[in-house]
């Protein structure tokens, strides 16, 4: 059975308020444009999630809210505080807990998301910015699994990788 994973790093956040807690930083103008760009890219390519796992940080939730406006249907979302600045192993465990969705979008932060993106890939894409995983970076993987509980590092076939136009 095929399962699809979409890993997205949040879009560019604002540093305008030096007193804001890191968790509370919103997107900046470029980030809002990038989130729209990524949502449109997902819709155009038919990479539609059945479920979204999202960090509770303002920049990740705002990234999803903007991306979602480009998708044809509403998607259930699970906000998870443990995904805020999560390590790859925390992300892996969150994905392994998914029960029914066949296509999952996880929105997270660096450095964990870039490490997870590389670790999931059987063969990473030949893109000069993949390892850096800049804001808005999105990778789509295909896994041959009966359930997410079987998810393992290095088993993902990379179907696609993109950056928002603002990051190219």
KALIN-V955500 format. One record per backbone hydrogen bond with DSSP energy under -0.5 kcal/mol. NH is the residue of the N-H (numbers start at 1). CO is the residue of the C=O. Records with the same first field share a line. If there is no record, write none. Layout:
NH=CO ; CO
This chain:
3=143
4=102
5=141
6=104
7=5 ; 139
8=6 ; 106
9=137
10=108
14=26
18=16
20=17
24=21
25=22
28=12
32=28
33=29
34=30
35=31
36=32
37=33
38=34
39=35
40=36
41=37
42=38
43=39
44=40
45=41
46=42 ; 43
47=42
48=46
49=47
50=103
51=103
52=76
53=105
54=52 ; 78
55=107
58=23
59=25
61=57
62=58
63=59
64=60
65=61
66=62
67=63
68=64
69=65 ; 66
70=67
71=68
76=50
78=52
79=77
80=54
83=80
84=81
85=83
86=83
91=87
92=88
93=89
94=90
95=91
96=92
97=93
98=95
104=4
105=51
106=6 ; 104
107=53
108=8 ; 106
113=109
115=111
116=112
117=113
118=114
119=115
120=116
121=117
122=156
123=156
127=125
130=127
133=129
136=9 ; 10
137=134
138=162
139=7
140=160
141=5
142=157
143=3
145=1 ; 143
150=147
151=148
154=119
155=152
156=120
157=142
158=156
159=140 ; 157
160=140
162=138
167=164
168=164 ; 165
